[in-house]
Every structure is written in C-alpha cells, then in structure tokens.
Amino acid sequence: MVFQNDSEVAIFSLSKIDGGVGSFGIIVKAEYRGRGMGLEVMKMVEKEAKKMGIRTLRADVYIDNKASLRMLEKANFRPFVWLEKNLY
C-alpha cells in the first residue's frame, strides 16, 4: 500500500516470474488519479524490483486503460503483446 498524508492512495503487486522477469500491477484510488501518483508508485515498483533481482518488468494492464498506458509510456515502457481468453 502507498500512503500520502495518512491516506491510502494506491496499491501495487510485484511478482518475479523467472529469468529476471517480473510482472506488476498498480491501482491508484479514483480520487488520486491524474495527479502523477502512478509515476510515483512506479518508482517504488522499480526500486523493489531491483532488490528482487528483476531485470525486466512487464506491466499488467488492459489495452483500453488509456491513462495507465500513457503513464507507462512516460516511465519508458515499450509495447509488449499479451493476449488472454477467459475460459469460464
């Protein structure tokens, strides 16, 4: 969890997959979006990833989540194709 002035503003998950690759996701509470909070949390994710020995980060984000995609581009991420299908 990420706090600002004693209020929870965001949460992130970070998992090491294998071969130095990690996957992460960030959720910023609605009332804190659009304030650069995602980029601040991204710095925390990168710091933790380095501690875990992760060399490559992959973001878990849906293609229609334009705000997250813009944030990731600002953080120097490049597109990577991942397709999924719900089976039930």
DOMAR-807298 format. One record per atom (N, C-alpha, C, O): residue in one letter; x, y, z. Coordinates in steps of 0.02 Angstrom, whole numbers, padded with zeros to 5 digits, always signed. Layout:
<dodrens>
aXYZ ...
</dodrens>
This chain:
<dodrens>
m+00042-00059+00000 m+00000+00000+00000 m+00044+00062+00000 m+00099+00062+00027 v+00018+00114-00031 v+00054+00177-00034 v+00010+00230+00000 v-00049+00237-00015 f+00041+00267+00046 f+00004+00316+00084 f+00030+00387+00070 f+00088+00397+00054 q-00015+00435+00076 q+00002+00506+00072 q-00040+00541+00124 q-00102+00537+00123 n-00008+00576+00170 n-00044+00611+00224 n-00091+00563+00261 n-00148+00580+00275 d-00066+00504+00278 d-00103+00452+00315 d-00163+00424+00278 d-00204+00390+00309 s-00169+00438+00213 s-00224+00409+00173 s-00196+00360+00122 s-00146+00374+00089 e-00228+00302+00116 e-00207+00254+00066 e-00226+00282-00003 e-00284+00297-00015 v-00177+00288-00047 v-00190+00316-00113 v-00180+00265-00169 v-00208+00273-00224 a-00140+00213-00157 a-00125+00165-00210 a-00101+00100-00180 a-00083+00096-00121 i-00102+00049-00222 i-00075-00017-00204 i-00041-00045-00266 i-00062-00031-00322 f+00010-00086-00255 f+00041-00119-00312 f+00058-00190-00294 f+00068-00208-00236 s+00062-00232-00346 s+00085-00300-00339 s+00146-00309-00383 s+00152-00278-00435 l+00192-00351-00361 l+00253-00364-00398 l+00272-00437-00388 l+00278-00460-00331 s+00282-00472-00443 s+00300-00543-00440 s+00358-00557-00486 s+00361-00532-00542 k+00404-00597-00461 k+00459-00620-00503 k+00436-00683-00538 k+00415-00731-00506 i+00439-00682-00604 i+00416-00739-00643 i+00473-00790-00648 i+00471-00841-00614 d+00522-00777-00689 d+00585-00815-00690 d+00630-00783-00742 d+00608-00744-00784 g+00693-00801-00740 g+00740-00774-00788 g+00750-00698-00782 g+00766-00665-00831 g+00740-00671-00723 g+00750-00599-00713 g+00691-00557-00737 g+00697-00496-00743 v+00634-00589-00752 v+00575-00553-00775 v+00525-00547-00717 v+00515-00595-00679 g+00495-00488-00711 g+00445-00477-00660 g+00382-00447-00690 g+00384-00415-00742 s+00327-00458-00657 s+00262-00433-00678 s+00233-00391-00622 s+00240-00409-00563 f+00200-00336-00639 f+00172-00293-00588 f+00106-00262-00610 f+00090-00261-00670 g+00070-00238-00562 g+00008-00200-00574 g+00003-00145-00522 g+00026-00153-00465 i-00027-00090-00541 i-00036-00033-00497 i-00110-00013-00498 i-00141-00011-00551 i-00138+00000-00440 i-00206+00028-00435 i-00201+00092-00394 i-00179+00091-00337 v-00223+00147-00423 v-00225+00212-00389 v-00299+00227-00376 v-00340+00223-00421 k-00315+00244-00314 k-00385+00262-00297 k-00409+00318-00343 k-00371+00364-00360 a-00472+00314-00363 a-00500+00360-00411 a-00488+00434-00394 a-00473+00474-00438 e-00496+00451-00331 e-00489+00522-00313 e-00418+00548-00316 e-00407+00608-00310 y-00369+00503-00326 y-00298+00524-00331 y-00271+00517-00401 y-00212+00531-00413 r-00312+00496-00449 r-00289+00487-00518 r-00279+00555-00551 r-00312+00604-00534 g-00234+00556-00600 g-00222+00617-00638 g-00176+00666-00602 g-00171+00724-00622 r-00144+00644-00549 r-00100+00688-00509 r-00028+00665-00509 r+00013+00689-00470 g-00011+00618-00554 g+00057+00593-00557 g+00073+00539-00506 g+00131+00519-00499 m+00022+00516-00470 m+00033+00466-00419 m+00058+00400-00449 m+00099+00366-00419 g+00033+00382-00508 g+00054+00320-00541 g+00129+00320-00553 g+00162+00269-00543 l+00156+00376-00575 l+00229+00380-00587 l+00268+00375-00522 l+00322+00346-00521 e+00241+00403-00469 e+00275+00397-00403 e+00275+00324-00380 e+00325+00300-00354 v+00219+00290-00388 v+00216+00220-00369 v+00262+00178-00414 v+00293+00130-00391 m+00266+00197-00477 m+00309+00162-00524 m+00382+00163-00500 m+00418+00114-00507 k+00403+00219-00472 k+00471+00224-00444 k+00481+00173-00387 k+00534+00143-00382 m+00430+00165-00346 m+00433+00116-00291 m+00437+00045-00319 m+00475+00004-00294 v+00397+00032-00370 v+00397-00035-00401 v+00467-00050-00428 v+00494-00105-00417 e+00496-00003-00464 e+00562-00014-00493 e+00615-00025-00439 e+00659-00068-00447 k+00611+00011-00385 k+00658+00003-00329 k+00653-00067-00299 k+00703-00100-00287 e+00591-00089-00287 e+00580-00156-00259 e+00601-00210-00308 e+00629-00261-00288 a+00588-00199-00372 a+00607-00248-00424 a+00683-00258-00425 a+00707-00315-00431 k+00720-00204-00419 k+00793-00209-00419 k+00817-00250-00359 k+00863-00290-00364 k+00785-00238-00301 k+00803-00277-00241 k+00791-00352-00251 k+00827-00393-00223 m+00740-00368-00291 m+00721-00438-00303 m+00762-00470-00359 m+00753-00529-00374 g+00806-00431-00390 g+00846-00458-00445 g+00810-00459-00511 g+00831-00495-00557 i+00756-00422-00517 i+00718-00419-00579 i+00753-00370-00627 i+00770-00314-00608 r+00764-00393-00689 r+00796-00350-00739 r+00747-00324-00790 r+00760-00272-00821 t+00692-00358-00800 t+00641-00338-00849 t+00573-00337-00815 t+00553-00386-00784 l+00537-00281-00820 l+00470-00275-00791 l+00418-00277-00846 l+00426-00247-00899 r+00364-00313-00832 r+00306-00315-00877 r+00245-00291-00837 r+00232-00315-00782 a+00209-00245-00866 a+00151-00217-00833 a+00088-00257-00850 a+00077-00275-00907 d+00047-00269-00799 d-00018-00300-00810 d-00068-00243-00819 d-00089-00212-00770 v-00089-00230-00881 v-00135-00175-00895 v-00178-00193-00956 v-00153-00223-01004 y-00242-00176-00952 y-00286-00188-01009 y-00275-00136-01063 y-00260-00078-01048 i-00282-00156-01126 i-00267-00113-01183 i-00313-00051-01185 i-00294-00001-01215 d-00372-00055-01155 d-00417+00003-01156 d-00406+00050-01097 d-00443+00098-01089 n-00357+00036-01055 n-00342+00079-00998 n-00292+00132-01021 n-00232+00128-01008 k-00318+00182-01055 k-00276+00234-01087 k-00232+00272-01038 k-00175+00287-01052 a-00259+00288-00980 a-00220+00326-00930 a-00159+00286-00907 a-00104+00313-00902 s-00169+00222-00894 s-00112+00181-00873 s-00061+00173-00929 s-00001+00174-00916 l-00085+00165-00989 l-00039+00159-01046 l+00003+00223-01054 l+00063+00219-01068 r-00028+00281-01046 r+00009+00344-01050 r+00062+00348-00995 r+00119+00369-01006 m+00042+00328-00934 m+00089+00329-00878 m+00148+00284-00892 m+00206+00303-00879 l+00135+00224-00918 l+00189+00177-00932 l+00235+00203-00987 l+00296+00193-00984 e+00207+00235-01037 e+00248+00265-01089 e+00293+00319-01060 e+00352+00324-01078 k+00266+00360-01014 k+00307+00412-00981 k+00363+00381-00940 k+00416+00411-00931 a+00352+00320-00915 a+00402+00284-00875 a+00448+00242-00919 a+00486+00200-00895 n+00445+00254-00985 n+00490+00222-01035 n+00477+00148-01047 n+00523+00110-01063 f+00415+00126-01038 f+00397+00058-01056 f+00381+00056-01130 f+00358+00106-01159 r+00392-00001-01161 r+00375-00009-01232 r+00320-00062-01238 r+00313-00104-01193 p+00282-00060-01292 p+00227-00109-01300 p+00253-00180-01303 p+00307-00194-01329 f+00214-00225-01274 f+00228-00296-01273 f+00160-00331-01279 f+00114-00315-01242 v+00154-00377-01326 v+00089-00408-01339 v+00078-00467-01291 v+00121-00511-01284 w+00020-00467-01260 w-00001-00521-01217 w-00076-00530-01228 w-00114-00483-01217 l-00097-00587-01249 l-00168-00599-01261 l-00193-00650-01211 l-00157-00695-01190 e-00257-00643-01192 e-00286-00691-01146 e-00357-00706-01165 e-00389-00670-01203 k-00382-00760-01138 k-00451-00781-01150 k-00478-00810-01086 k-00447-00854-01056 n-00536-00787-01065 n-00570-00816-01007 n-00605-00880-01029 n-00641-00881-01079 l-00593-00934-00993 l-00621-00998-01013 l-00687-01015-00978 l-00720-01064-00996 y-00707-00975-00929 y-00771-00986-00897 y-00796-00923-00866 y-00850-00922-00836 
</dodrens>
